[in-house]
Amino acid sequence: MKRWQSSLYVRLKHAVPMLVFLAVYLVWFAWLEKNVTKYHVIHSRLDDCIPFCEVFIVPYLLWFVYVAAVVAVLLFKNIQEYDRVCIFLMTGMTLFLIVSTLWPNGHHLRPAVLERDNLFTHLVALLYQADTPTNLWPSIHVYNSLGAHFAVMHCQELSSKKGIRLASLVLAVSIILSTMLLKQHSVFDVATGLLLAGIMYLMVYRRDFLFAPKVARLPQHN
């Protein structure tokens, strides 16, 4: 029992940096949401070709559960992969805050009137009310969804189960599509979110320079 409590304490202590970062992130983001009134308008011609589909509010909201669940599971299942996903997420979210501060941005994509009246449109209306159409680039919904999926695929305890791999992929793709189908993000936001995630994937998961173990040189014999 004491050993289990000690292990739990170590894991929770390991989570403190991420919790502190989230607190700073939320305060910074709330300040941006309140103070950004003049901004550069982001728009792409492709945005006008994408229809509004309120049903995608479901995966959009599931994003909060998805990312948090992946991080929490890795904290207790695989501490190395937890460290990787935290570095991935914190780096992208910090860059997002810096960009939003130095180059305020927003869009005018949201429909003026929600034509249908159902549960999904009611949820979309609540989302629109709570979240202003500013501070959008690059899309953190896109970036963090890919980060969570990369983490699942690189965690042996999770990737060994086909059902989890498939569910993670479907959810990540659905979330990415939802950002455009709910008119929360421009295609440009999504494309740059994908690009940033790809760059960070190479840095954190492929090159391994942040986690590569030091190899001792063996003495050579003549």
C-alpha positions in Angstrom: 0.0 0.0 0.0 2.8 2.4 0.9 4.6 1.6 -2.3 1.5 2.3 -4.4 1.0 5.6 -2.5 4.6 6.6 -3.1 4.3 5.8 -6.8 1.1 7.9 -7.0 2.8 10.8 -5.2 5.7 10.7 -7.7 3.3 10.6 -10.7 1.2 13.5 -9.4 4.3 15.5 -8.6 5.5 14.9 -12.1 2.3 16.5 -13.4 2.8 19.8 -11.6 4.7 21.5 -14.5 1.9 20.8 -16.9 -0.7 22.0 -14.4 1.2 25.2 -13.8 1.6 25.7 -17.6 -2.2 25.2 -18.1 -2.9 27.8 -15.4 -0.6 30.4 -17.2 -2.1 29.4 -20.6 -5.7 29.9 -19.5 -4.9 33.3 -17.9 -3.0 34.5 -21.0 -5.7 33.2 -23.3 -8.5 34.8 -21.3 -6.6 38.2 -21.4 -6.3 37.9 -25.2 -10.0 37.0 -25.6 -11.0 40.1 -23.5 -8.5 42.6 -25.0 -8.2 41.7 -28.7 -10.7 44.0 -30.5 -8.6 45.0 -33.6 -7.2 42.1 -35.6 -6.1 40.8 -39.0 -8.9 39.0 -40.7 -8.0 35.5 -41.9 -9.9 34.2 -44.9 -9.4 31.7 -47.7 -11.5 31.1 -50.8 -11.9 27.5 -49.7 -13.7 28.6 -46.5 -16.6 29.7 -48.7 -16.9 26.2 -50.2 -17.2 24.4 -46.8 -20.7 24.0 -45.5 -21.8 24.6 -42.0 -22.7 21.4 -40.2 -23.8 21.7 -36.6 -23.5 17.9 -35.8 -19.7 18.3 -35.7 -20.1 20.2 -32.4 -19.9 16.7 -30.8 -16.3 15.9 -31.8 -15.4 19.6 -31.3 -16.4 19.4 -27.7 -14.9 15.9 -27.3 -11.5 17.5 -28.0 -11.3 18.6 -24.4 -11.9 15.1 -23.1 -9.7 13.5 -25.7 -6.5 15.5 -25.1 -6.9 15.5 -21.3 -7.6 11.7 -21.2 -4.5 10.9 -23.3 -2.2 13.0 -21.1 -3.7 11.5 -17.9 -3.4 7.9 -19.1 0.2 8.4 -20.2 1.1 9.9 -16.8 0.2 6.6 -15.2 1.0 4.2 -18.1 4.2 5.5 -19.7 6.1 8.4 -18.1 8.5 8.9 -21.0 5.6 9.3 -23.5 3.9 11.6 -21.1 7.0 13.8 -21.1 7.0 13.8 -24.9 3.4 14.7 -25.3 3.7 17.5 -22.7 6.7 19.0 -24.6 4.7 18.7 -27.9 1.6 20.3 -26.5 3.3 23.1 -24.4 5.5 24.1 -27.3 2.7 24.5 -29.7 0.4 26.2 -27.3 3.1 28.7 -26.3 3.8 29.6 -29.9 0.1 30.1 -30.4 -0.1 32.5 -27.5 2.9 34.5 -28.8 1.5 34.7 -32.3 -1.9 35.8 -31.0 -0.2 38.5 -28.9 2.1 39.9 -31.6 -0.3 39.4 -34.5 -3.9 39.5 -33.3 -6.1 37.6 -35.7 -9.7 36.5 -36.3 -12.3 35.8 -38.9 -15.8 36.6 -40.1 -16.9 33.0 -41.0 -19.6 32.3 -38.5 -23.2 32.3 -39.9 -25.2 35.3 -38.9 -28.2 33.1 -38.1 -28.3 29.4 -37.3 -31.1 28.3 -39.6 -31.9 25.0 -38.0 -33.3 24.6 -34.4 -32.0 21.5 -32.6 -29.8 20.4 -29.8 -26.6 20.7 -31.9 -27.3 24.3 -33.0 -28.1 25.2 -29.3 -24.6 23.9 -28.4 -23.0 25.8 -31.2 -24.8 29.0 -30.1 -23.3 28.5 -26.6 -19.9 27.9 -28.1 -20.1 31.1 -30.1 -21.2 33.0 -27.1 -18.3 31.7 -24.9 -15.6 31.8 -27.6 -15.0 34.9 -29.7 -13.9 34.5 -33.3 -10.4 35.8 -32.5 -7.0 34.2 -31.6 -7.4 31.4 -34.1 -4.0 30.9 -35.8 -2.7 28.3 -35.8 -5.6 26.1 -34.7 -4.8 24.5 -31.3 -7.8 22.2 -31.8 -5.9 20.7 -34.8 -2.5 20.8 -33.3 -3.4 19.2 -30.0 -5.6 16.6 -31.6 -2.6 15.4 -33.7 -0.4 15.6 -30.6 -2.8 13.3 -28.7 -3.0 10.9 -31.6 0.8 10.8 -32.0 1.1 10.1 -28.3 -1.3 7.2 -28.5 0.5 5.7 -31.5 3.9 5.9 -29.7 2.7 4.5 -26.4 3.1 0.7 -26.6 0.4 0.2 -23.9 -2.1 2.0 -26.1 -1.0 1.4 -29.7 -1.0 -2.4 -29.1 -4.8 -2.3 -29.0 -6.3 -1.8 -32.5 -9.6 -0.4 -31.2 -7.8 2.4 -29.3 -5.7 3.2 -32.4 -8.7 3.4 -34.6 -10.8 5.4 -32.2 -8.0 7.9 -31.7 -7.6 8.3 -35.4 -11.3 8.7 -36.1 -11.7 11.2 -33.3 -8.6 13.2 -34.3 -9.8 13.5 -37.9 -13.4 14.3 -36.8 -12.1 17.1 -34.6 -10.0 18.6 -37.3 -12.9 18.6 -39.7 -15.2 20.1 -37.0 -13.1 23.2 -36.8 -14.0 24.1 -40.4 -17.5 22.7 -40.5 -18.5 24.7 -37.4 -16.9 27.8 -38.9 -14.6 28.0 -35.9 -11.4 28.1 -38.0 -10.3 29.0 -41.5 -8.7 26.5 -43.8 -5.5 28.5 -43.3 -5.7 28.0 -39.5 -6.1 24.2 -40.0 -3.3 24.0 -42.6 -0.8 25.9 -40.4 -1.9 23.8 -37.4 -1.1 20.6 -39.4 2.2 22.1 -40.5 3.3 23.0 -37.0 2.3 19.6 -35.7 4.3 17.9 -38.5 7.4 19.9 -37.6 7.0 19.2 -33.9 6.5 15.5 -34.7 9.8 15.4 -36.4 11.5 17.1 -33.5 9.9 15.2 -30.6 9.2 11.7 -32.0 11.4 11.1 -35.0 14.8 12.7 -34.3 14.8 11.8 -30.6 17.4 14.4 -29.9 15.4 15.4 -26.8 15.3 11.9 -25.4 18.2 10.1 -27.1 20.2 8.1 -24.4 23.9 8.8 -24.2 26.0 5.9 -25.5 29.3 5.3 -23.8 32.3 4.8 -26.0 34.0 1.4 -25.5 37.7 1.4 -25.3 39.5 0.4 -28.4 42.1 -2.4 -28.4 45.0 -2.4 -30.7 
